[in-house]
């Protein structure tokens, strides 16, 4: 899935920002600015569902992965609360705070030129009231430079989603297994089996009707996820939810094999960065201890 600059009768063409877009790095005064890269927008994800296309989403937490994934064609980058246990060393996503995530979000947003950048609202930053959620969402758009946010929860949060959307904050909803609720859910458990499938469908419909531009489903049986996708007009994203969704998302450290230990069933590893980095570090340490580094070619 890629944004198109071609005309679409159902969607007006995007025009240049009327008040400018800030300084262009490396562009001398008076020089012609490079042609801007077309940004993925929420309506492009909607178009993907309408056309039967798919889009890819990964987490990112800092400059270099954001830049690499953006240039590789990843359509959506999520500054997830998964930074809690993939950046900050916590066991779960619950301890991470808004103030910890904002600098990560800024780094990703500044580095991604094409991808849509979303930020997770962490545990405790939106549950109290729609007003709290709006205030937190505003911070992520103003201070974090995000293009939208993601919140966890079912139909109960439809009013919260509606308030955020009315305030101009694009919202992705997250249902199924919601990691921030792992203690109340009894741990990492598949959601939406049997009769519980009806509840997930109702959650998705309520959230989409409230204005969520997409619905993410985690650890949901493929049959249930397909039923949810058929019940709503907005695109769905899956993580452990089969292949009937419009998009797929993974935590990048899982996808690229940086994190050690047992992987979830839904993870496919496309590289073994843990071994690559470990071998590089060992080679560096050996060269330092033996005196081979730095050599004459690395000295002034």
JOCOR-V429208 format. One record per residue. N is the residue number from 0. RES is the residue in three letters. SS is DSSP state (h for helix, s for strand, l for the rest). PSI is psi in whole degrees, -180 to 180 (* if undefined). NEAR is the number of other C-alpha atoms within 8 Angstrom. Layout:
n=N res=RES ss=SS psi=PSI near=NEAR
n=N res=RES ss=SS psi=PSI near=NEAR
This chain:
n=0 res=UNK ss=l psi=129 near=8
n=1 res=UNK ss=l psi=142 near=6
n=2 res=UNK ss=l psi=143 near=9
n=3 res=UNK ss=l psi=145 near=5
n=4 res=UNK ss=l psi=2 near=6
n=5 res=UNK ss=l psi=159 near=5
n=6 res=UNK ss=l psi=148 near=7
n=7 res=UNK ss=s psi=117 near=7
n=8 res=UNK ss=l psi=-23 near=5
n=9 res=UNK ss=l psi=-8 near=4
n=10 res=UNK ss=s psi=120 near=6
n=11 res=UNK ss=l psi=147 near=7
n=12 res=UNK ss=l psi=144 near=8
n=13 res=UNK ss=l psi=137 near=4
n=14 res=UNK ss=l psi=160 near=4
n=15 res=UNK ss=l psi=148 near=5
n=16 res=UNK ss=l psi=128 near=6
n=17 res=UNK ss=l psi=-20 near=4
n=18 res=UNK ss=l psi=18 near=4
n=19 res=UNK ss=l psi=169 near=6
n=20 res=UNK ss=l psi=20 near=5
n=21 res=UNK ss=l psi=179 near=4
n=22 res=UNK ss=l psi=149 near=4
n=23 res=UNK ss=l psi=118 near=6
n=24 res=UNK ss=l psi=134 near=4
n=25 res=UNK ss=l psi=14 near=4
n=26 res=UNK ss=l psi=103 near=8
n=27 res=UNK ss=l psi=152 near=5
n=28 res=UNK ss=l psi=133 near=4
n=29 res=UNK ss=l psi=-16 near=4
n=30 res=UNK ss=l psi=154 near=6
n=31 res=UNK ss=l psi=131 near=5
n=32 res=UNK ss=l psi=144 near=6
n=33 res=UNK ss=l psi=152 near=4
n=34 res=UNK ss=l psi=126 near=4
n=35 res=UNK ss=l psi=148 near=4
n=36 res=UNK ss=l psi=137 near=6
n=37 res=UNK ss=l psi=124 near=8
n=38 res=UNK ss=l psi=137 near=9
n=39 res=UNK ss=l psi=130 near=13
n=40 res=UNK ss=l psi=168 near=8
n=41 res=UNK ss=h psi=-33 near=8
n=42 res=UNK ss=h psi=-22 near=6
n=43 res=UNK ss=h psi=-37 near=10
n=44 res=UNK ss=h psi=-39 near=11
n=45 res=UNK ss=h psi=-42 near=11
n=46 res=UNK ss=h psi=-36 near=8
n=47 res=UNK ss=h psi=-43 near=14
n=48 res=UNK ss=h psi=-43 near=12
n=49 res=UNK ss=h psi=-33 near=7
n=50 res=UNK ss=h psi=-1 near=6
n=51 res=UNK ss=l psi=24 near=7
n=52 res=UNK ss=l psi=169 near=9
n=53 res=UNK ss=l psi=154 near=10
n=54 res=UNK ss=s psi=156 near=13
n=55 res=UNK ss=s psi=142 near=11
n=56 res=UNK ss=s psi=137 near=13
n=57 res=UNK ss=s psi=157 near=13
n=58 res=UNK ss=s psi=157 near=12
n=59 res=UNK ss=l psi=145 near=13
n=60 res=UNK ss=l psi=-1 near=14
n=61 res=UNK ss=l psi=-180 near=10
n=62 res=UNK ss=h psi=-52 near=10
n=63 res=UNK ss=h psi=-43 near=7
n=64 res=UNK ss=h psi=-37 near=9
n=65 res=UNK ss=h psi=-46 near=14
n=66 res=UNK ss=h psi=-45 near=12
n=67 res=UNK ss=h psi=-48 near=8
n=68 res=UNK ss=h psi=-38 near=10
n=69 res=UNK ss=h psi=-48 near=13
n=70 res=UNK ss=h psi=-24 near=8
n=71 res=UNK ss=h psi=-9 near=6
n=72 res=UNK ss=l psi=13 near=7
n=73 res=UNK ss=l psi=130 near=13
n=74 res=UNK ss=l psi=-35 near=14
n=75 res=UNK ss=s psi=132 near=13
n=76 res=UNK ss=s psi=130 near=14
n=77 res=UNK ss=s psi=119 near=12
n=78 res=UNK ss=s psi=87 near=16
n=79 res=UNK ss=l psi=157 near=10
n=80 res=UNK ss=l psi=-6 near=12
n=81 res=UNK ss=l psi=-11 near=10
n=82 res=UNK ss=h psi=-26 near=13
n=83 res=UNK ss=h psi=-48 near=15
n=84 res=UNK ss=h psi=5 near=11
n=85 res=UNK ss=h psi=-9 near=9
n=86 res=UNK ss=l psi=-47 near=8
n=87 res=UNK ss=l psi=-5 near=8
n=88 res=UNK ss=l psi=14 near=7
n=89 res=UNK ss=l psi=162 near=9
n=90 res=UNK ss=l psi=-27 near=6
n=91 res=UNK ss=l psi=178 near=9
n=92 res=UNK ss=l psi=-10 near=15
n=93 res=UNK ss=l psi=-41 near=10
n=94 res=UNK ss=l psi=-21 near=8
n=95 res=UNK ss=l psi=146 near=13
n=96 res=UNK ss=l psi=167 near=8
n=97 res=UNK ss=h psi=-46 near=10
n=98 res=UNK ss=h psi=-27 near=6
n=99 res=UNK ss=h psi=-35 near=8
n=100 res=UNK ss=h psi=-30 near=12
n=101 res=UNK ss=h psi=-47 near=11
n=102 res=UNK ss=h psi=-35 near=9
n=103 res=UNK ss=h psi=-42 near=12
n=104 res=UNK ss=h psi=-43 near=16
n=105 res=UNK ss=h psi=-42 near=12
n=106 res=UNK ss=h psi=-44 near=11
n=107 res=UNK ss=h psi=-45 near=16
n=108 res=UNK ss=h psi=-37 near=12
n=109 res=UNK ss=h psi=-24 near=9
n=110 res=UNK ss=h psi=-24 near=10
n=111 res=UNK ss=l psi=120 near=11
n=112 res=UNK ss=l psi=-21 near=10
n=113 res=UNK ss=l psi=-42 near=11
n=114 res=UNK ss=l psi=150 near=13
n=115 res=UNK ss=s psi=127 near=12
n=116 res=UNK ss=s psi=122 near=14
n=117 res=UNK ss=s psi=151 near=13
n=118 res=UNK ss=s psi=137 near=13
n=119 res=UNK ss=s psi=138 near=11
n=120 res=UNK ss=l psi=117 near=13
n=121 res=UNK ss=l psi=166 near=14
n=122 res=UNK ss=l psi=131 near=12
n=123 res=UNK ss=l psi=0 near=6
n=124 res=UNK ss=l psi=0 near=11
n=125 res=UNK ss=l psi=-10 near=13
n=126 res=UNK ss=l psi=-26 near=9
n=127 res=UNK ss=l psi=-43 near=8
n=128 res=UNK ss=l psi=161 near=8
n=129 res=UNK ss=h psi=-34 near=13
n=130 res=UNK ss=h psi=-41 near=7
n=131 res=UNK ss=h psi=-42 near=11
n=132 res=UNK ss=h psi=-43 near=14
n=133 res=UNK ss=h psi=-44 near=13
n=134 res=UNK ss=h psi=-41 near=8
n=135 res=UNK ss=h psi=-43 near=12
n=136 res=UNK ss=h psi=-40 near=13
n=137 res=UNK ss=h psi=-41 near=9
n=138 res=UNK ss=h psi=-41 near=9
n=139 res=UNK ss=h psi=-33 near=15
n=140 res=UNK ss=h psi=-39 near=12
n=141 res=UNK ss=h psi=-50 near=8
n=142 res=UNK ss=l psi=-36 near=8
n=143 res=UNK ss=l psi=-12 near=13
n=144 res=UNK ss=l psi=21 near=11
n=145 res=UNK ss=l psi=161 near=14
n=146 res=UNK ss=l psi=-9 near=9
n=147 res=UNK ss=s psi=177 near=14
n=148 res=UNK ss=s psi=166 near=15
n=149 res=UNK ss=s psi=136 near=12
n=150 res=UNK ss=s psi=151 near=11
n=151 res=UNK ss=s psi=147 near=9
n=152 res=UNK ss=l psi=159 near=10
n=153 res=UNK ss=l psi=-146 near=13
n=154 res=UNK ss=h psi=-26 near=10
n=155 res=UNK ss=h psi=-30 near=6
n=156 res=UNK ss=h psi=14 near=9
n=157 res=UNK ss=h psi=-41 near=11
n=158 res=UNK ss=h psi=-36 near=9
n=159 res=UNK ss=h psi=-45 near=10
n=160 res=UNK ss=h psi=-44 near=14
n=161 res=UNK ss=h psi=-43 near=11
n=162 res=UNK ss=h psi=-39 near=11
n=163 res=UNK ss=h psi=-43 near=15
n=164 res=UNK ss=h psi=-40 near=12
n=165 res=UNK ss=h psi=-27 near=7
n=166 res=UNK ss=l psi=-1 near=7
n=167 res=UNK ss=l psi=20 near=6
n=168 res=UNK ss=l psi=111 near=13
n=169 res=UNK ss=l psi=136 near=11
n=170 res=UNK ss=s psi=128 near=15
n=171 res=UNK ss=s psi=129 near=13
n=172 res=UNK ss=s psi=152 near=14
n=173 res=UNK ss=s psi=115 near=14
n=174 res=UNK ss=s psi=-179 near=15
n=175 res=UNK ss=s psi=-135 near=12
n=176 res=UNK ss=l psi=123 near=13
n=177 res=UNK ss=l psi=108 near=11
n=178 res=UNK ss=h psi=-30 near=9
n=179 res=UNK ss=h psi=-18 near=10
n=180 res=UNK ss=h psi=22 near=7
n=181 res=UNK ss=h psi=-32 near=11
n=182 res=UNK ss=h psi=-41 near=7
n=183 res=UNK ss=h psi=-23 near=6
n=184 res=UNK ss=h psi=-6 near=8
n=185 res=UNK ss=l psi=29 near=7
n=186 res=UNK ss=l psi=-169 near=7
n=187 res=UNK ss=l psi=99 near=8
n=188 res=UNK ss=l psi=138 near=8
n=189 res=UNK ss=l psi=137 near=10
n=190 res=UNK ss=s psi=154 near=11
n=191 res=UNK ss=l psi=21 near=14
n=192 res=UNK ss=l psi=147 near=10
n=193 res=UNK ss=l psi=-129 near=5
n=194 res=UNK ss=l psi=-22 near=7
n=195 res=UNK ss=h psi=-13 near=9
n=196 res=UNK ss=h psi=-37 near=11
n=197 res=UNK ss=h psi=-41 near=8
n=198 res=UNK ss=h psi=-42 near=9
n=199 res=UNK ss=h psi=-41 near=13
n=200 res=UNK ss=h psi=-44 near=11
n=201 res=UNK ss=h psi=-39 near=9
n=202 res=UNK ss=h psi=-49 near=11
n=203 res=UNK ss=h psi=-43 near=14
n=204 res=UNK ss=h psi=-45 near=10
n=205 res=UNK ss=h psi=-42 near=11
n=206 res=UNK ss=h psi=-40 near=16
n=207 res=UNK ss=h psi=-41 near=14
n=208 res=UNK ss=h psi=-27 near=7
n=209 res=UNK ss=l psi=-11 near=10
n=210 res=UNK ss=l psi=2 near=10
n=211 res=UNK ss=l psi=133 near=16
n=212 res=UNK ss=l psi=-12 near=13
n=213 res=UNK ss=s psi=164 near=12
n=214 res=UNK ss=s psi=122 near=16
n=215 res=UNK ss=s psi=137 near=12
n=216 res=UNK ss=s psi=129 near=16
n=217 res=UNK ss=s psi=133 near=13
n=218 res=UNK ss=l psi=59 near=12
n=219 res=UNK ss=s psi=137 near=16
n=220 res=UNK ss=l psi=143 near=13
n=221 res=UNK ss=h psi=-39 near=10
n=222 res=UNK ss=h psi=-41 near=7
n=223 res=UNK ss=h psi=-43 near=11
n=224 res=UNK ss=h psi=-39 near=15
n=225 res=UNK ss=h psi=-38 near=11
n=226 res=UNK ss=h psi=-39 near=9
n=227 res=UNK ss=h psi=-46 near=11
n=228 res=UNK ss=h psi=-38 near=12
n=229 res=UNK ss=h psi=-22 near=7
n=230 res=UNK ss=h psi=-13 near=8
n=231 res=UNK ss=l psi=153 near=10
n=232 res=UNK ss=l psi=-20 near=7
n=233 res=UNK ss=l psi=156 near=11
n=234 res=UNK ss=s psi=150 near=16
n=235 res=UNK ss=s psi=153 near=12
n=236 res=UNK ss=s psi=138 near=13
n=237 res=UNK ss=s psi=145 near=16
n=238 res=UNK ss=s psi=101 near=13
n=239 res=UNK ss=l psi=40 near=12
n=240 res=UNK ss=l psi=30 near=13
n=241 res=UNK ss=l psi=-170 near=13
n=242 res=UNK ss=l psi=18 near=6
n=243 res=UNK ss=l psi=-7 near=8
n=244 res=UNK ss=l psi=160 near=15
n=245 res=UNK ss=l psi=-38 near=14
n=246 res=UNK ss=s psi=165 near=12
n=247 res=UNK ss=s psi=147 near=11
n=248 res=UNK ss=s psi=145 near=11
n=249 res=UNK ss=s psi=155 near=11
n=250 res=UNK ss=l psi=129 near=10
n=251 res=UNK ss=h psi=-33 near=9
n=252 res=UNK ss=h psi=-28 near=9
n=253 res=UNK ss=h psi=-49 near=13
n=254 res=UNK ss=h psi=-40 near=13
n=255 res=UNK ss=l psi=3 near=11
n=256 res=UNK ss=l psi=33 near=13
n=257 res=UNK ss=l psi=-39 near=10
n=258 res=UNK ss=l psi=139 near=7
n=259 res=UNK ss=l psi=-179 near=6
n=260 res=UNK ss=l psi=-177 near=4
n=261 res=UNK ss=l psi=135 near=4
n=262 res=UNK ss=l psi=151 near=6
n=263 res=UNK ss=l psi=155 near=5
n=264 res=UNK ss=l psi=-34 near=5
n=265 res=UNK ss=l psi=-2 near=6
n=266 res=UNK ss=l psi=132 near=10
n=267 res=UNK ss=l psi=126 near=6
n=268 res=UNK ss=l psi=126 near=9
n=269 res=UNK ss=l psi=-1 near=7
n=270 res=UNK ss=l psi=175 near=7
n=271 res=UNK ss=l psi=67 near=10
n=272 res=UNK ss=h psi=-27 near=9
n=273 res=UNK ss=h psi=-45 near=10
n=274 res=UNK ss=h psi=-42 near=7
n=275 res=UNK ss=h psi=-48 near=8
n=276 res=UNK ss=h psi=-38 near=8
n=277 res=UNK ss=h psi=-44 near=8
n=278 res=UNK ss=h psi=-41 near=8
n=279 res=UNK ss=h psi=-43 near=8
n=280 res=UNK ss=h psi=-41 near=8
n=281 res=UNK ss=h psi=-42 near=8
n=282 res=UNK ss=h psi=-40 near=8
n=283 res=UNK ss=h psi=-47 near=9
n=284 res=UNK ss=h psi=-41 near=8
n=285 res=UNK ss=h psi=-42 near=8
n=286 res=UNK ss=h psi=-39 near=10
n=287 res=UNK ss=h psi=-46 near=10
n=288 res=UNK ss=h psi=-31 near=7
n=289 res=UNK ss=h psi=-8 near=7
n=290 res=UNK ss=l psi=6 near=8
n=291 res=UNK ss=l psi=-23 near=8
n=292 res=UNK ss=l psi=132 near=9
n=293 res=UNK ss=l psi=144 near=9
n=294 res=UNK ss=l psi=-177 near=8
n=295 res=UNK ss=h psi=-35 near=6
n=296 res=UNK ss=h psi=-14 near=5
n=297 res=UNK ss=h psi=9 near=7
n=298 res=UNK ss=l psi=153 near=6
n=299 res=UNK ss=l psi=* near=3
